[in-house]
Amino acid sequence: MEISFELSELVALTSPIEIRGDVDGPITGITSLLEATNRDLSFLGNAKYRSEVESSRAAVIFVPEDYKDAPASGQCLLVVKQPSAALALVCARVEQALWPRPKPGIHTSAVVDPEAKIDPSATIGPLCIIEAGVTVGASSHLQGGVFVGAGASIGEDCWLASSSHVASRCKLENRVRLHAGVVVGSDGFGYAFLDGKHEKVPQVGSVVIESDVEIGANSTLDRARFSRTVIGECTKIDNLVQVSHNVIVGKHCILCSQVGIAGSTILEDYVVLGGQVGVAGHITVAKGTMAAGRAGITAATEPGITVSGMPAMPYHLERRLVVLQRRLPELFKQVKSMSEDLEGLKKASAS
C-alpha cells in the first residue's frame, strides 16, 4: 500500500483527544501492531491486543481514552474515542487515492435503453445493460457488467460493483453499495404442490433497499411474492447472505456471512446475526437481538436478548447446557453404577 501522511495530516483528519509523543518524517504504511515498522500507522482496536502496544515499533498508534501508558522514543500515540473509526477515516482517504471516482458518462460498450434516465453526473461502465424505464441518480457509479432491469431505480451516489444485478422494478435509495455478484430481486422460492408436482408461484413483488446500506459479494435478496422485501437504512450485509421473499430487515442491522433468513420474517432495528445464523420464516426477531454464530432462530425473540445454539435460546443458558452435555458420559456411568448398587442392595435385602 503506497501512502504518505505527515503526523499533522493524521491529527487534522482524526481530531485526537490527546497527542503523546512525536515522530519525524512521513507515515508510509498501515499494518498490525506486531508487524509495524517505524514508518507505519497502527491501532489498538481490541483490548486483547493491549500488551502488543508496548512492544510495537509503529510510528503512530491510535489508542482509546483508557490507555494511559507513554509512547516509546520516536513514537506518537493519538488518543481517540474509537481507534477503529479513526483508522477508517485514514483508510477512506487512501481509498480515494487508490480508486478515484471515474469521469461521468456512459461507456461506448454499455447498452442503455433510450427510455432510461441517466443523470449526467453518473458513470455507466463498460458492458453494462440498462433496460427501459430505469433511473440512475446523480453521482452514482456502475462498474463494468452491471445489469439493471426494466423500471428499476438507482438513487444518488450509489456504487454498484461489476457483475451486480438489480432486477426489474427494484429500488435502491441513496448511497447504496453493492459488491460484486450481488443479486437484488431474484424470484422468491415459492412453489405449490399440485397434482403430484411442484408448481411455481409467481413472485410479482419488488425489493427496496433504503439509504446507506452496504451488501457484500454474492449475497442475494429475493423479490417479494407480493408487496416488498425491504432492507432498512444503514444496515450492513456481509458476503454470501440469503434474504428470502417478503423479509423486512430493519435499520442498522448487521448480517454476517452465510446468514439465511426464510420468507416473511421481520428483523426489527439493530439486530445482529453472527455467521451462519439461520432464521425460520414468519417470525419476528425483536429489536436489538444478537445471535451468536450458527444459531438457529426458530421462534420470536425478546427485545435486546442475546441467543445461541440450535434451537436458539438465551446465551448463558445454552452455554451451561453445552458444559453439561460434555459431562453426559460421566453422568451415565455414575447413574449405571448407582443403579447396579441399588440392585445389589435389593437382592441383599430380599435374601
C-alpha positions as a Python dict, from the first residue, in 0.01 Angstrom:
ca = {
    (1, 'M'): (0, 0, 0),
    (2, 'E'): (165, 323, -117),
    (3, 'I'): (64, 607, 112),
    (4, 'S'): (224, 910, 268),
    (5, 'F'): (85, 1102, 565),
    (6, 'E'): (254, 1359, 784),
    (7, 'L'): (163, 1347, 1153),
    (8, 'S'): (-9, 1686, 1116),
    (9, 'E'): (-234, 1539, 845),
    (10, 'L'): (-338, 1249, 1067),
    (11, 'V'): (-415, 1490, 1350),
    (12, 'A'): (-625, 1714, 1122),
    (13, 'L'): (-810, 1413, 983),
    (14, 'T'): (-895, 1238, 1313),
    (15, 'S'): (-905, 1521, 1573),
    (16, 'P'): (-748, 1321, 1860),
    (17, 'I'): (-834, 1397, 2222),
    (18, 'E'): (-466, 1390, 2319),
    (19, 'I'): (-130, 1365, 2140),
    (20, 'R'): (151, 1182, 2322),
    (21, 'G'): (497, 1192, 2168),
    (22, 'D'): (617, 1290, 1822),
    (23, 'V'): (759, 1140, 1504),
    (24, 'D'): (986, 1267, 1228),
    (25, 'G'): (908, 1200, 864),
    (26, 'P'): (603, 1067, 684),
    (27, 'I'): (389, 762, 761),
    (28, 'T'): (409, 528, 462),
    (29, 'G'): (218, 218, 569),
    (30, 'I'): (-76, 82, 770),
    (31, 'T'): (-41, -253, 943),
    (32, 'S'): (-93, -451, 1265),
    (33, 'L'): (81, -369, 1592),
    (34, 'L'): (324, -664, 1573),
    (35, 'E'): (412, -624, 1205),
    (36, 'A'): (454, -246, 1212),
    (37, 'T'): (786, -71, 1142),
    (38, 'N'): (898, 279, 1235),
    (39, 'R'): (716, 425, 930),
    (40, 'D'): (380, 258, 990),
    (41, 'L'): (46, 355, 1137),
    (42, 'S'): (-138, 105, 1359),
    (43, 'F'): (-421, 100, 1612),
    (44, 'L'): (-545, -68, 1931),
    (45, 'G'): (-896, -170, 1832),
    (46, 'N'): (-938, -468, 2066),
    (47, 'A'): (-844, -483, 2433),
    (48, 'K'): (-693, -832, 2396),
    (49, 'Y'): (-407, -678, 2193),
    (50, 'R'): (-327, -419, 2459),
    (51, 'S'): (5, -583, 2553),
    (52, 'E'): (124, -551, 2192),
    (53, 'V'): (126, -171, 2203),
    (54, 'E'): (428, -158, 2432),
    (55, 'S'): (638, -377, 2202),
    (56, 'S'): (512, -230, 1874),
    (57, 'R'): (756, -42, 1653),
    (58, 'A'): (475, 157, 1484),
    (59, 'A'): (546, 526, 1440),
    (60, 'V'): (189, 630, 1516),
    (61, 'I'): (-75, 430, 1706),
    (62, 'F'): (-440, 517, 1761),
    (63, 'V'): (-526, 422, 2121),
    (64, 'P'): (-850, 455, 2325),
    (65, 'E'): (-907, 700, 2607),
    (66, 'D'): (-840, 442, 2879),
    (67, 'Y'): (-487, 370, 2751),
    (68, 'K'): (-262, 562, 2992),
    (69, 'D'): (92, 447, 2907),
    (70, 'A'): (352, 671, 2748),
    (71, 'P'): (482, 615, 2394),
    (72, 'A'): (824, 472, 2313),
    (73, 'S'): (1101, 703, 2193),
    (74, 'G'): (1029, 834, 1845),
    (75, 'Q'): (669, 716, 1866),
    (76, 'C'): (338, 903, 1883),
    (77, 'L'): (17, 786, 2045),
    (78, 'L'): (-302, 955, 1923),
    (79, 'V'): (-576, 915, 2184),
    (80, 'V'): (-918, 890, 2019),
    (81, 'K'): (-1266, 778, 2120),
    (82, 'Q'): (-1270, 483, 1877),
    (83, 'P'): (-936, 375, 1728),
    (84, 'S'): (-1102, 161, 1463),
    (85, 'A'): (-1318, 451, 1348),
    (86, 'A'): (-1014, 681, 1338),
    (87, 'L'): (-830, 431, 1121),
    (88, 'A'): (-1135, 410, 894),
    (89, 'L'): (-1109, 786, 831),
    (90, 'V'): (-749, 740, 722),
    (91, 'C'): (-833, 440, 504),
    (92, 'A'): (-1114, 636, 339),
    (93, 'R'): (-858, 895, 230),
    (94, 'V'): (-634, 616, 98),
    (95, 'E'): (-929, 462, -86),
    (96, 'Q'): (-995, 791, -264),
    (97, 'A'): (-637, 793, -390),
    (98, 'L'): (-628, 424, -493),
    (99, 'W'): (-968, 419, -664),
    (100, 'P'): (-1054, 772, -773),
    (101, 'R'): (-1407, 834, -895),
    (102, 'P'): (-1422, 790, -1273),
    (103, 'K'): (-1537, 1064, -1502),
    (104, 'P'): (-1915, 1086, -1556),
    (105, 'G'): (-2060, 940, -1870),
    (106, 'I'): (-2173, 623, -2043),
    (107, 'H'): (-1912, 384, -2183),
    (108, 'T'): (-1945, 318, -2554),
    (109, 'S'): (-1988, -57, -2494),
    (110, 'A'): (-2278, -15, -2250),
    (111, 'V'): (-2630, -94, -2373),
    (112, 'V'): (-2869, 171, -2245),
    (113, 'D'): (-3234, 178, -2348),
    (114, 'P'): (-3345, 517, -2484),
    (115, 'E'): (-3622, 530, -2223),
    (116, 'A'): (-3375, 505, -1933),
    (117, 'K'): (-3296, 826, -1745),
    (118, 'I'): (-2928, 857, -1650),
    (119, 'D'): (-2818, 1163, -1454),
    (120, 'P'): (-2535, 1344, -1638),
    (121, 'S'): (-2308, 1312, -1332),
    (122, 'A'): (-2349, 931, -1316),
    (123, 'T'): (-2097, 681, -1455),
    (124, 'I'): (-2207, 376, -1655),
    (125, 'G'): (-1914, 137, -1705),
    (126, 'P'): (-1831, -95, -1994),
    (127, 'L'): (-2074, -372, -2090),
    (128, 'C'): (-2348, -254, -1853),
    (129, 'I'): (-2707, -326, -1954),
    (130, 'I'): (-2969, -68, -1860),
    (131, 'E'): (-3325, -155, -1960),
    (132, 'A'): (-3628, 64, -2031),
    (133, 'G'): (-3765, 289, -1759),
    (134, 'V'): (-3456, 270, -1538),
    (135, 'T'): (-3346, 580, -1347),
    (136, 'V'): (-2990, 631, -1225),
    (137, 'G'): (-2935, 921, -986),
    (138, 'A'): (-2666, 1184, -953),
    (139, 'S'): (-2305, 1072, -898),
    (140, 'S'): (-2389, 701, -898),
    (141, 'H'): (-2124, 468, -1039),
    (142, 'L'): (-2200, 139, -1212),
    (143, 'Q'): (-1888, -64, -1280),
    (144, 'G'): (-1847, -292, -1580),
    (145, 'G'): (-2103, -563, -1645),
    (146, 'V'): (-2378, -435, -1414),
    (147, 'F'): (-2736, -527, -1512),
    (148, 'V'): (-3034, -307, -1419),
    (149, 'G'): (-3376, -441, -1518),
    (150, 'A'): (-3675, -254, -1658),
    (151, 'G'): (-3831, 4, -1429),
    (152, 'A'): (-3566, -28, -1158),
    (153, 'S'): (-3446, 279, -971),
    (154, 'I'): (-3091, 361, -857),
    (155, 'G'): (-3063, 662, -624),
    (156, 'E'): (-2789, 918, -580),
    (157, 'D'): (-2424, 840, -506),
    (158, 'C'): (-2473, 461, -527),
    (159, 'W'): (-2186, 226, -613),
    (160, 'L'): (-2258, -100, -792),
    (161, 'A'): (-1960, -331, -839),
    (162, 'S'): (-1906, -537, -1150),
    (163, 'S'): (-2149, -822, -1217),
    (164, 'S'): (-2405, -699, -966),
    (165, 'H'): (-2766, -742, -1078),
    (166, 'V'): (-3068, -527, -995),
    (167, 'A'): (-3380, -690, -1134),
    (168, 'S'): (-3685, -513, -1274),
    (169, 'R'): (-3887, -272, -1056),
    (170, 'C'): (-3645, -294, -763),
    (171, 'K'): (-3541, 25, -588),
    (172, 'L'): (-3211, 138, -438),
    (173, 'E'): (-3225, 462, -242),
    (174, 'N'): (-2919, 685, -190),
    (175, 'R'): (-2559, 582, -115),
    (176, 'V'): (-2623, 210, -152),
    (177, 'R'): (-2317, -9, -214),
    (178, 'L'): (-2345, -346, -387),
    (179, 'H'): (-2032, -558, -409),
    (180, 'A'): (-1951, -798, -691),
    (181, 'G'): (-2211, -1061, -770),
    (182, 'V'): (-2494, -922, -556),
    (183, 'V'): (-2837, -1012, -691),
    (184, 'V'): (-3128, -788, -594),
    (185, 'G'): (-3472, -909, -696),
    (186, 'S'): (-3428, -1271, -794),
    (187, 'D'): (-3752, -1470, -767),
    (188, 'G'): (-3857, -1578, -421),
    (189, 'F'): (-3852, -1954, -359),
    (190, 'G'): (-4223, -2020, -389),
    (191, 'Y'): (-4395, -2338, -507),
    (192, 'A'): (-4732, -2508, -453),
    (193, 'F'): (-4762, -2888, -461),
    (194, 'L'): (-5043, -2961, -703),
    (195, 'D'): (-5136, -3285, -881),
    (196, 'G'): (-4818, -3457, -773),
    (197, 'K'): (-4571, -3188, -873),
    (198, 'H'): (-4430, -2856, -755),
    (199, 'E'): (-4590, -2567, -944),
    (200, 'K'): (-4415, -2229, -941),
    (201, 'V'): (-4594, -1949, -757),
    (202, 'P'): (-4534, -1619, -942),
    (203, 'Q'): (-4326, -1368, -748),
    (204, 'V'): (-4461, -1028, -851),
    (205, 'G'): (-4337, -801, -570),
    (206, 'S'): (-4017, -594, -552),
    (207, 'V'): (-3715, -521, -333),
    (208, 'V'): (-3648, -186, -167),
    (209, 'I'): (-3302, -111, -31),
    (210, 'E'): (-3301, 204, 180),
    (211, 'S'): (-3021, 461, 203),
    (212, 'D'): (-2667, 388, 328),
    (213, 'V'): (-2699, 9, 301),
    (214, 'E'): (-2393, -197, 201),
    (215, 'I'): (-2425, -552, 70),
    (216, 'G'): (-2133, -793, 40),
    (217, 'A'): (-2026, -1005, -255),
    (218, 'N'): (-2256, -1279, -387),
    (219, 'S'): (-2539, -1204, -146),
    (220, 'T'): (-2894, -1247, -275),
    (221, 'L'): (-3215, -1065, -191),
    (222, 'D'): (-3533, -1221, -330),
    (223, 'R'): (-3820, -1015, -458),
    (224, 'A'): (-4146, -1044, -266),
    (225, 'R'): (-4424, -1278, -370),
    (226, 'F'): (-4633, -960, -345),
    (227, 'S'): (-4560, -620, -189),
    (228, 'R'): (-4191, -569, -95),
    (229, 'T'): (-3879, -723, 51),
    (230, 'V'): (-3711, -439, 246),
    (231, 'I'): (-3358, -372, 374),
    (232, 'G'): (-3364, -85, 624),
    (233, 'E'): (-3148, 223, 635),
    (234, 'C'): (-2779, 181, 732),
    (235, 'T'): (-2799, -199, 752),
    (236, 'K'): (-2476, -381, 659),
    (237, 'I'): (-2484, -724, 496),
    (238, 'D'): (-2176, -945, 462),
    (239, 'N'): (-2085, -1180, 174),
    (240, 'L'): (-2296, -1486, 88),
    (241, 'V'): (-2613, -1388, 273),
    (242, 'Q'): (-2961, -1503, 162),
    (243, 'V'): (-3265, -1283, 231),
    (244, 'S'): (-3586, -1452, 120),
    (245, 'H'): (-3910, -1310, -20),
    (246, 'N'): (-4115, -1064, 185),
    (247, 'V'): (-3850, -1038, 457),
    (248, 'I'): (-3835, -699, 632),
    (249, 'V'): (-3492, -610, 773),
    (250, 'G'): (-3492, -305, 999),
    (251, 'K'): (-3249, -17, 1030),
    (252, 'H'): (-2887, -50, 1147),
    (253, 'C'): (-2883, -431, 1139),
    (254, 'I'): (-2569, -644, 1087),
    (255, 'L'): (-2596, -971, 895),
    (256, 'C'): (-2269, -1165, 888),
    (257, 'S'): (-2156, -1413, 625),
    (258, 'Q'): (-2377, -1709, 533),
    (259, 'V'): (-2680, -1587, 726),
    (260, 'G'): (-3005, -1721, 582),
    (261, 'I'): (-3345, -1567, 654),
    (262, 'A'): (-3661, -1754, 550),
    (263, 'G'): (-3961, -1583, 395),
    (264, 'S'): (-4193, -1328, 558),
    (265, 'T'): (-3975, -1286, 867),
    (266, 'I'): (-3926, -944, 1028),
    (267, 'L'): (-3596, -829, 1176),
    (268, 'E'): (-3653, -518, 1382),
    (269, 'D'): (-3389, -243, 1416),
    (270, 'Y'): (-3035, -308, 1548),
    (271, 'V'): (-3047, -687, 1511),
    (272, 'V'): (-2704, -855, 1482),
    (273, 'L'): (-2679, -1205, 1334),
    (274, 'G'): (-2342, -1384, 1351),
    (275, 'G'): (-2204, -1603, 1075),
    (276, 'Q'): (-2418, -1893, 952),
    (277, 'V'): (-2720, -1796, 1164),
    (278, 'G'): (-3043, -1939, 1027),
    (279, 'V'): (-3379, -1770, 1086),
    (280, 'A'): (-3710, -1950, 1035),
    (281, 'G'): (-3993, -1796, 835),
    (282, 'H'): (-4293, -1594, 956),
    (283, 'I'): (-4140, -1486, 1290),
    (284, 'T'): (-4026, -1154, 1439),
    (285, 'V'): (-3673, -1108, 1566),
    (286, 'A'): (-3711, -825, 1815),
    (287, 'K'): (-3515, -500, 1829),
    (288, 'G'): (-3157, -535, 1948),
    (289, 'T'): (-3147, -916, 1934),
    (290, 'M'): (-2795, -1056, 1896),
    (291, 'A'): (-2740, -1413, 1775),
    (292, 'A'): (-2409, -1596, 1806),
    (293, 'G'): (-2266, -1772, 1504),
    (294, 'R'): (-2453, -2082, 1377),
    (295, 'A'): (-2755, -2014, 1597),
    (296, 'G'): (-3091, -2135, 1467),
    (297, 'I'): (-3370, -1888, 1548),
    (298, 'T'): (-3697, -2080, 1523),
    (299, 'A'): (-3929, -1859, 1729),
    (300, 'A'): (-3983, -1492, 1807),
    (301, 'T'): (-3729, -1328, 2040),
    (302, 'E'): (-3748, -1074, 2321),
    (303, 'P'): (-3600, -725, 2266),
    (304, 'G'): (-3229, -692, 2343),
    (305, 'I'): (-3170, -1061, 2410),
    (306, 'T'): (-2853, -1249, 2314),
    (307, 'V'): (-2913, -1603, 2188),
    (308, 'S'): (-2707, -1900, 2071),
    (309, 'G'): (-2745, -2267, 1986),
    (310, 'M'): (-2996, -2469, 1785),
    (311, 'P'): (-3273, -2406, 1859),
    (312, 'A'): (-3163, -2065, 1978),
    (313, 'M'): (-3202, -1993, 2348),
    (314, 'P'): (-3062, -1733, 2591),
    (315, 'Y'): (-2686, -1734, 2557),
    (316, 'H'): (-2589, -1815, 2917),
    (317, 'L'): (-2843, -2099, 2938),
    (318, 'E'): (-2713, -2252, 2616),
    (319, 'R'): (-2353, -2227, 2740),
    (320, 'R'): (-2446, -2409, 3063),
    (321, 'L'): (-2617, -2683, 2864),
    (322, 'V'): (-2307, -2725, 2648),
    (323, 'V'): (-2097, -2778, 2962),
    (324, 'L'): (-2347, -3030, 3097),
    (325, 'Q'): (-2357, -3208, 2761),
    (326, 'R'): (-1984, -3271, 2781),
    (327, 'R'): (-2036, -3438, 3118),
    (328, 'L'): (-2307, -3676, 2994),
    (329, 'P'): (-2076, -3981, 2951),
    (330, 'E'): (-1954, -3937, 3311),
    (331, 'L'): (-2310, -3891, 3437),
    (332, 'F'): (-2430, -4204, 3254),
    (333, 'K'): (-2151, -4403, 3419),
    (334, 'Q'): (-2249, -4266, 3762),
    (335, 'V'): (-2617, -4350, 3704),
    (336, 'K'): (-2528, -4700, 3586),
    (337, 'S'): (-2306, -4755, 3891),
    (338, 'M'): (-2576, -4627, 4127),
    (339, 'S'): (-2835, -4849, 3955),
    (340, 'E'): (-2611, -5155, 3998),
    (341, 'D'): (-2551, -5068, 4365),
    (342, 'L'): (-2925, -5025, 4419),
    (343, 'E'): (-2996, -5358, 4253),
    (344, 'G'): (-2737, -5519, 4479),
    (345, 'L'): (-2898, -5375, 4787),
    (346, 'K'): (-3240, -5502, 4676),
    (347, 'K'): (-3104, -5856, 4631),
    (348, 'A'): (-2926, -5842, 4967),
    (349, 'S'): (-3239, -5724, 5150),
    (350, 'A'): (-3451, -5993, 4976),
    (351, 'S'): (-3224, -6269, 5097),
}
